[in-house]
């Protein structure tokens, strides 16, 4: 048997407020899985830049490696 119930967002928030901590954590995990690809694409778009060349990135990585090597 399938039952559908229509509730608005305000009612959904009220229901979530009534959940215990374990239920809220389970719901959080579900939402994180459901929205991961969207959040990841948004993150990639935020960090996308043409300001740094591969050579500049490589030079910075090498500088950090040298600094760590000399710090030991």
N, C-alpha and C positions, 0 to 999 in steps of 0.2 A: 504494500500500500504506500502510495506517495502522497504526501501532504505538503502544500506550499502555503507559506504565510507571508503576506506583504507587510513590511514594517519600514518606516522611514529612518533616516540616519540618526535622528534624535532618539528614537526608540531603541535602535541598535546600541547606541552609547549607553543608554540606561541599563540594558541587559548586560553589557560588558562590565559595567560598574558593579553588578551583582555577582559576578564570577569570582571564584577564589583565585589565589595567586597562581596555582598550577594551571588552571584553565586559561588565565590571562597569558601565561608564558607559552602555552600550547598555541593559543591564538596568535601571539606575536610571531612565533616560529612559522606558522602557516602563512601569515602576511609577508614575512621576510622572503620566504620561498616564492610566493606568488608574484612579488614585485622586484625580485632580484635583477632580472634582465633589464627592466625599465630603469631602475636606479643605476645600474652599471653603465648603460648607454648614456644616461644623463651625466654621470661622472666623467666618462671619456670625452664627452663634448665640452665639459668645463675645463679639462686640462689640455685639450688639443691646442697646439700652438705651432706657428711657423717661425717663431722668434729664435729658436735654437737650432743650430745645424748639428748633424751627427758628429762632426769634428769637435764642436764646442762641448757637447755632452761627453765625448770620449776624453777630452782634455780635463774636464772637471772630475770625472771618475778617476783618472790617473793621479790628479792632484790629491784627492781624498785618500787614495791608496798609499801614496807616498807619505802623507801626513800621519796616517795610522802606522805605517811601517816604522817611521822615525820616532813615534811616540812610545813604541814598545821597549 
